[in-house]
Each structure stands twice: as structure tokens, then as C-alpha cells.
Amino acid sequence: MRFSVCNLGCKVNAYEAESIAASLCERGWQQVSFEEPADAALVFTCAVTNTAAAKSRKMMHRVKRLNKDCVIAMVGCYAQVASDELEEAEIIVGTGHKKDLPDLLVEFMETHKKIRAIDVLDGVSFESLPSVRFENRARGFLKIQDGCNQFCSYCIIPFARGRERSMRADEAVKEAEKIALTHREIVLTGIHTGRYRDGDLDLNGLIRRILAQTQGLARLRISSIEITEVSDSLLEQIATDERIARHLHIPLQAGSDKILRAMNRPYRRKDYIDRIQEIKERIPGICVSADVIVGFPGESEEDFADTVACVQEAGLAFLHVFPFSPRSGTVAEKMPLQVASETKKQRVHELLELSDRRFAEYMGNFVAKPSQIIAEDYRDGYTSGYTSQYIPVRVAGRHPHGSLVDVILERLDGQVMEGVPLGLAQGDKNETL
């Protein structure tokens, strides 16, 4: 049996899609590209904006046009909040039951009866999926948390994913041990990763356990964390354990207090800047990046100027920038003073240019300094990888995939650093993961 997978959402969606794909392959299914004929197509949907929802519907219709006999499974956030808009699909699976997808596909093929697996999310428990391990990748992802209690005014995720819940710590450690068999770096991910809890154990405690019990792990990275969740104990552990990546992605969303209040964000401009500066003082050289939404309803030129100034004052290394797009069912959808599309495009462009300049400046601080990458891709005579600070680097020659490569960073070429290899790190020679 042949299947294809399309992910239209976030990194958590990508993790879930890859996990289910791996489960199907273990059962003897063959994965093919989304353009090829297949017996089943899995579309992992996104509901974060109306545009994302429309893309999910278009993908469903596209599959039908390409292969009318293909079984379509619409999965995830959009399927959870708007299943009635996806009735053409043979299988609809919301936030829960993703791990049951292989069985649901078999069930439909036997009965030819449509399947709808949409649960009420109140009190739902954490759904553990098989760990994702790919031998051709240096980083393995481990989803440790799901759901959100924040209810930002622009966001549908609390309705699509439900309330916060976390993987049991013992299970997380076991999954980390499995991933470390084939990956030198593990990325901890979730909808609200910094809110991880298992009883009294918080994210910092989980990280401590994983590092203590996982053999062969060279680096542990946090995918994203809110400014209100960066604890002093976490900073102390990052500062004292080089295995924890020197990169924190901390969403800003806006640098105007007026807009932050309208967004229902749990901090103000000064809180954000002060904490970022404290982080950088405690961990010199750390890379701090952020998400920013531009064109939120009511965002004036002055508000946008405040965001630009905030990025600079906080000393952010780079940005992920998104134009505000209303989502049905959120408070922000019906807010007055919606910003014109052209204005949003111009502001996105301005912030992306600022991001490029800031990242080039940040990376320039590492020129002529020793660093270390985990080897990933080899192409055209160069091996590429990332430093602990998430700086992309390429070095001449072929280095074993997954090996630790010591380098001197020589110069910046566009948005990539070129480095001179100093040889493989101790214990990694002739090792291929």
C-alpha cells in the first residue's frame, strides 16, 4: 500500500505527521511524494488563520482531482474545529486519535464507511506518538507538551488543541534515549513547551533528567519558549551545561504595549526587553530570536515603530515575521481598525530586512572564533550544519553525518558562515550515525 503526507502547519504538526508516517512504514506501507498516485493521502491541517484553513480545503480537493480513488484523511487542528467543512474526506481525525490513523485507514479500506474521530477536548490527556528518528537527519524531535491555556486574542489553538497537558517524564526520557541512538541533537517541542509539567517536575527538571540519563547526546535544544517561562534555574542550567543549545526562540509578537494588551499577551514591552537583556548577561553570546506579528488590528505607525525599536533594544538576533491574518472564532477577527494588506506587506518587508541585518551582525561576532557543528548535509564539496547558537555553517570536505566538527568561523557568505574544519571532535572519528 502506498501513502503520501502533506503538512500544512507548525513544527508540532510536522512532528506528528512524521511520526505517523514512520508508523505506517513500519507496517509495510510505502511512502511516496504527494504528486504520485497513492492508496491514501494524509493531510495534516492548520487552523491558525483563515488562509491556512483555506489551504487545507484546497489540498483536499487537489487530492480528489489527482486521484479520485485515494482515501483522504484530514488530520489536526482545522479538522478539530471545522470538521463540517471537510465532509468530502473519508477520514477526519481531530486533535486526538492521531496514533490510531494506521488502524483507521485499514478500517475504512475494509468497511468503506466514513470515519469521524473528533473528541471534546475538555480533560483530554496527552497523546503520545512514536518518537521520530530519521538516520539522514542530525536532529530528532520529541514532542513533550500539547495544548494552550493562554487564549491570545488572535489564536484558535486553545480551541483546536485543548488545554495544556504534558508527556510523563519517564516516557519522555525513554523516548529521548531512543532518539539519541541515531541523532546527536534532540529538539524538545510542544505548543507551549515552557509550560511542561509532570507533577512538580517542570521543563528544567525534565531537561536535567534527559541529560543525566541519555547516552551519546551532544546537544539538546528547546524549540520555543515564552518570556514568562524562562526561569532562573533554566538559565543557570543552560549557562553551566554546554549540551544545552545557546539559542532561545522567545516570541515577542509586538513591541507596543497597546497592541500587546489587545493581543492578550502576558507581558509588556519593558518586561520583555529587561528579561532578554538579563538572559544575554547571564549567558554571553546566546542567540535570542523571536516571532513578530505585524498589522494587528489598530496597529498604527507609532505602534509599529515601537516594535522595530523593541527588536533593536532587546538585541534580538533574528525574527520570524507574520502578517496578521484573522481567524474565524477568535476575538481579533471582529476587532475594528483592521490594517490594510499593503501596509502589512510593507511592514513585513521592513522587519525581514532588519532581521537579515541583525543576524549578519550577530554572526559577525563569531568570526575568527572556534565553534562546533553537527554535520548534516554534504553537497558540492561542502558539509553543512548548525552551531549551538543556530548559526548555519558550511565547511569544506565530507564529514560523517552526525559527527561533531570543530571549526574556525572565517567569514559570512550571505546568511551562512564559512568555516575551516579543525578535524572531528574526540571520539567521533570514522563514526557515522
CORFENNOR-V826598 format. One record per pair of residues at least 6 apart in sequence whose C-alpha atoms are under 6 Angstrom apart, sorted by the first residue. I is the first residue (numbers start at 1). J is the second residue. Records with the same first field share a line. If there is no record, write none. Layout:
I = J / J
This chain:
1 = 29
2 = 29 / 30 / 31 / 38 / 39
3 = 31 / 38 / 39 / 40 / 41
4 = 31 / 32 / 33 / 34 / 41
5 = 41 / 42 / 43
6 = 43
7 = 44
8 = 44 / 45 / 46
9 = 46
19 = 130 / 132
39 = 70
40 = 70 / 71 / 72
41 = 72
42 = 73
43 = 74 / 75
44 = 75 / 76
45 = 56 / 75 / 76 / 78
46 = 52 / 77 / 78
47 = 53 / 77 / 78
49 = 325 / 326 / 327
50 = 327
72 = 89 / 90
73 = 91 / 92
74 = 92
75 = 92 / 93 / 94
76 = 94 / 95
77 = 160
79 = 94
80 = 94 / 160
81 = 160
90 = 114
91 = 114 / 115
92 = 116
93 = 117 / 118
94 = 118
95 = 161
99 = 129
121 = 162
126 = 165 / 166
133 = 140 / 179
135 = 182
138 = 183 / 376 / 402
139 = 183 / 185 / 186
140 = 183 / 186
141 = 186 / 187
142 = 188 / 189
143 = 189 / 190
144 = 166 / 167 / 190
145 = 165 / 166 / 190 / 193 / 196
146 = 164 / 165 / 190 / 191
147 = 161 / 162 / 163 / 164 / 191
148 = 158 / 163 / 164
149 = 163
152 = 263 / 264
153 = 263 / 264 / 331 / 332
154 = 330 / 332
166 = 196
168 = 198
173 = 210
177 = 214
180 = 217
182 = 433
184 = 217 / 218
185 = 218 / 219 / 220
186 = 220
187 = 220 / 221 / 222
188 = 222 / 223
189 = 223
194 = 225 / 229
196 = 202 / 203
204 = 234
218 = 243
219 = 243 / 244
220 = 244 / 245
221 = 245
224 = 249
225 = 250
226 = 250
227 = 250
238 = 244
239 = 283
245 = 388
246 = 286 / 388 / 389
247 = 286 / 287 / 288 / 389
248 = 288
249 = 288 / 289 / 290
250 = 290
251 = 290 / 291
252 = 290 / 291 / 292
253 = 291 / 292 / 293
254 = 292 / 307
255 = 269 / 306 / 307 / 310
256 = 303 / 306 / 307
257 = 268 / 269
273 = 314
287 = 389
288 = 316 / 317
289 = 316 / 317 / 318 / 319
290 = 319
291 = 319 / 320 / 321
292 = 321
293 = 321 / 322 / 323 / 324
294 = 323 / 324
295 = 323 / 324 / 339 / 344
296 = 324
297 = 337 / 338 / 339
298 = 337
317 = 358 / 359
318 = 355 / 359
319 = 355
323 = 344
326 = 333
327 = 333
367 = 409 / 410
368 = 408 / 409 / 410
369 = 408 / 409
370 = 407 / 408
371 = 406 / 407
372 = 387 / 405 / 406 / 407
373 = 385 / 386 / 387 / 404 / 405
374 = 385 / 402 / 403 / 404
375 = 384 / 385 / 401 / 402 / 403
376 = 384 / 385 / 401
377 = 383 / 384
381 = 397
382 = 395 / 396 / 397
383 = 394 / 395 / 398
384 = 393 / 394
385 = 392 / 393
386 = 392 / 393
392 = 416
393 = 416 / 417 / 418
394 = 418
395 = 419 / 420
400 = 432
401 = 432
402 = 433
403 = 428
404 = 424 / 425
405 = 424 / 425
406 = 421 / 422
407 = 419 / 420 / 421 / 422
408 = 419 / 420
409 = 418 / 419
410 = 418 / 419
411 = 417 / 418
